[in-house]
Amino acid sequence: MTGAERAGTVYMSEPEKELPVDELKHLVSERALTGETMVLNMGPQHPSTHGVLRLLLELDGEEVINCVPDIGFLHTGIEKNMESKTYMKALVMTDRMDYLNNLGNNLAYCLAVEKLVELDVPPRAQVARVILAELQRIASHLVWLGTHALDLAAMSLFLYCFREREIILDIFEMCSGARMMTTYIRPGGLWRDLPDGFEEAVRAFLKLMPGRIDDYEAMLDKNPLWLDRTQGIGVVSAEQALGWGLTGPALRGSGVALDFRKAQPYSGYELFDFDVPVGSRGDVYDRYKVRMEEMRQSLRIIEQALEALPAGPVRSNNRKFVPPPRSELGHSMEALIHHFKLWTEGFSAPKGAVYVAVESPRGELGCYLEGDGGPKPYRVHFRTPSFASMQVLPVMSKGHLVADLVAIIGSVDIVLGDADR
Amino acid sequence: MDTVEGAVSALRQALGEQVLSVESFRGETTVVVAREAIVEAARLLRDAPELQFNLLAALTAVDYLPEEPRFAVVYKFYSLPNNRFLGLRVPVPGDDPEVPTIEGVFPNANWHEREVYDMFGITFKGHSDMRRILMPHDWEGHPLRKDYPLGYEEVQFTFNFDDIDRRKRYARE
């Protein structure tokens, strides 16, 4: 009897089986089988794949004939894990999916929970959520811009982008104590009120950022190398993009003005004025332009939201779903009971399924949440934009050079933690 | 008439008996369709000029063990021109988990169906590339099934330390 059998588990100990090459034959052309074209492995350890993306490339010289993405290296079973936690405790898993959009993931999940149990959110929390989500969008776009430019050999921009991103992360740290894994947005509102100095910090950022965005754009738009490497590369038409499930800035680069903040407003986005920038040619350059403009629009939203930020509570007063403030625990028996019940058993959600779609920096982030009457989610599924958008890579990259593939991957803006979950 | 109501009546008209029921929950409409009819339903939703559900927003599955039919495959379609979501749900029996693929109508169903196959073991008939997508290719079992346990790390004690160390998968030279 082997040790594995004794332990009752077989997953950990079996040596990995070789993948029979026959299983991949249908993915490459006939010419690869005769050796006329070359099949090359790119990734998963490759700096320009933005994580652990592996691409199988079939190449004719330097030209890409076929591109087969292989994902799953960062799969952590988040959906399975969430099924064994209460609704509130499962929230921490969502931060860890898309590590550049932590607050956005929190928001999608919280909106789904709130829809499932019909929980109200106070106005102050709603506006604060918008501010934080937009700050997060800018932070995410800054990482995208920095790494994308770095891939195309514009090294200095990377340092500038991360400098500005640091300011946003400092604001998050101020609010939640954590730079990335914030878990700050909770079902029913926020974890706690926005801290003193939050507004000043955001206002200082608002003052600084527009000039910086102009600087970045000037650095790239007047650079002939950048233009050569982005214009006309990785063109995808609007029909193709929709058929392959592309959403977000990458879809808008092809001229489709789909933005769930406008189309299906959530958390009070309908109160704010902003434009949805679109491109026309659907190439790498248009996707870049759309994201640059989106950062400016995000600043506009934040500015309006700061003006409109009302005073008041930041958590719903519905004690069946939201824990009472700690200050009450010392003198209110009822608060203590609620606190105890919520952190041990959790709250129950009715039988039924909801689907909520929000606009993440990368596209449509959907949360499918199904309850079974108990305190744990029966099924959670995240329709993550990176997973959906990656399917379009083969369509975009066919006929381009390997060096252009790097630009194309950057322009779709994928995060592998988001894709693999 | 609202787009969603229009879609429901168009589906009823085209598929007749194969529309099993229509559910409404928290303002979301889900049409339960027999699995034989899913391709036709998807095509109808996409192509009917007054519906135009041209984006397959999400595709996933749920395991209802020990109920029968055990699985349900869930589709979420979005219509850009009409700005509406519509859900389809296809019950799938546990002893024959197979559904026709809608890859021919919505190309992006390809990966989503692979994910459902990987996680639930539901195969999609006619799919061009039915391989695992997230789990390793030699993985046994389908993790999101309800009878699949959540993995765990064995607790190390002095008496079994070497035993665990020997078969645990470290990177070895």
Chai-1 contact restraints between the chains, C-beta under 6 A:
chainA,res_idxA,chainB,res_idxB,connection_type,confidence,min_distance_angstrom,max_distance_angstrom,comment,restraint_id
A,G3,B,D163,contact,1.0,0.0,6.0,A-B,restraint_1
A,G3,B,R167,contact,1.0,0.0,6.0,A-B,restraint_2
A,S13,B,R167,contact,1.0,0.0,6.0,A-B,restraint_3
A,E16,B,D138,contact,1.0,0.0,6.0,A-B,restraint_4
A,K17,B,D138,contact,1.0,0.0,6.0,A-B,restraint_5
A,L19,B,H137,contact,1.0,0.0,6.0,A-B,restraint_6
A,G72,B,L134,contact,1.0,0.0,6.0,A-B,restraint_7
A,H75,B,L134,contact,1.0,0.0,6.0,A-B,restraint_8
A,K80,B,P143,contact,1.0,0.0,6.0,A-B,restraint_9
A,K80,B,L144,contact,1.0,0.0,6.0,A-B,restraint_10
A,S84,B,L150,contact,1.0,0.0,6.0,A-B,restraint_11
A,K115,B,R26,contact,1.0,0.0,6.0,A-B,restraint_12
A,L242,B,N54,contact,1.0,0.0,6.0,A-B,restraint_13
A,L242,B,L55,contact,1.0,0.0,6.0,A-B,restraint_14
A,G243,B,P107,contact,1.0,0.0,6.0,A-B,restraint_15
A,W244,B,P107,contact,1.0,0.0,6.0,A-B,restraint_16
A,W244,B,N108,contact,1.0,0.0,6.0,A-B,restraint_17
A,G245,B,N108,contact,1.0,0.0,6.0,A-B,restraint_18
A,L258,B,L80,contact,1.0,0.0,6.0,A-B,restraint_19
A,A263,B,N83,contact,1.0,0.0,6.0,A-B,restraint_20
A,G352,B,F25,contact,1.0,0.0,6.0,A-B,restraint_21
A,V354,B,R26,contact,1.0,0.0,6.0,A-B,restraint_22
A,Y355,B,K76,contact,1.0,0.0,6.0,A-B,restraint_23
A,G366,B,A58,contact,1.0,0.0,6.0,A-B,restraint_24
A,Y368,B,T60,contact,1.0,0.0,6.0,A-B,restraint_25
A,R379,B,V62,contact,1.0,0.0,6.0,A-B,restraint_26
A,H381,B,T60,contact,1.0,0.0,6.0,A-B,restraint_27
A,R383,B,A58,contact,1.0,0.0,6.0,A-B,restraint_28
A,Q391,B,N108,contact,1.0,0.0,6.0,A-B,restraint_29
A,Q391,B,W111,contact,1.0,0.0,6.0,A-B,restraint_30
